[in-house]
Amino acid sequence: MTNTQIAYTPEKFQNAEQLWFWFLYSKSVQNGYSRSHGTPTRRVCELVDVETLITKLYLCGKLNDEQLEIMKKFGDRRRAPHQYIWAENHAAAVWHDAMSVIENAATARGWINK
């Protein structure tokens, strides 16, 4: 390895929420809606991998329309719904179920530290 080559070890995610927020943020940067801040962290998967995973989970019925809607809504807010806020109580339960499905699938692919 020469001085100009640096070995980067891809970083795994801590949980499904981190994966989901990374995906939405990276998509917004890719589409030009926001700017990247700092040095990007190399991840164990690509954006298209996450998109494919979510699509497969939806098509096989493990994720439904309501879950995707809530994931997008709160993903755009860059926070998870809170179970103790009355107006977000139902969304928090749906979010938790969706993140559980994604976490199981992403862990099986080796994207999440366990």
N, C-alpha and C positions, 0 to 999 in steps of 0.2 A: 504494500500500500504506500502510495506517495504522500507527500505533504498536502496535496490538494484534495485527496480522497479522505473522506471522513466516514467512518462506519456509524450509522444510526440504527439504534435498536428501536423498532416500532413499539409504541406504548399501548398497552391494553387499557380498556375503560374500567372504571370502578363499578359501574352499574348501568342499567338500561337507561336511566334518566340522563346520565352523562353522555351516553351514546346518542340518544335522541337529540339533546340540545346541541351537541357537536355537529350532528348531521344537518339540522336546520340552519345553524349559524354558517357552516361551510357552504351550504347551498346558496344562502343569501350573498356571501362573498363571491361565490362563483358567478352568480347572476348579476353582480354589480350593484346590489342593493345596500351593501355596507362594505366597509374597508377592513382589511385584516390588520390587527394590532399585534406587534411583536413578532417573534420568531415562531413559525408554525411548528406544532408538534407532529411528528410522523406517527401515524396510527397503524394498527394491524389490519385495517380494512380500508377500502376506498368508498367514496360516496355512492357509487353505483352498486357496491355490495350491500350497503344498508338499504338502498332503495329497492333492490331485488328481494332482500329479506322481508321487508315490510309488505311488498306486493305479494310474495308467496304466502305469507301469513294471512293476508286478507283473502286471497283467492281460495285458500283451503278452509276458510271459515274460522280461523283462530282469532282474527281481529275483525271487528264489524265497523259499520259506518259511524256509529256514535263514538266509538273509541278513537277512530281516526280524526273525527271532527274535534274532539276534546284535546287530543294530542297536538293537533295543529294550532288550535286556539291558544292553549297555554304555552305551547312551544314558541309562538310568536311573542308572547308576553315574557318569555325567558324565565318562567317559573312553573312549578307544579301547582295544581289546585290544592287548597288547604282544607283538610277535613273539618276543622273547627270554625270555619267561616260558613255560616248557614247557607248562603247562596251558592257555595262551591262544594257542599257536602256530597252531592250525588256525583259531580264531576270528579271528585277525589277518589271515590270508589271505582269509577270506570277507569280512571287513569291508573290506579294501582293494579287493576286486572290486566290492562294493556301492557304495562311495564313488566309485569310478571311473565307474560307470554313472550315478549321481546327478550327479556333477560334469559329465559330458558333457551331460546333459539340462538342467541348471540353467545352464550356460554358454551353451547355445544360446538360452535364454530371456533372457539378459542379467542373471542374478542374481549371477554370480560374476565378479570382476575377473580378467581375463587379460591 
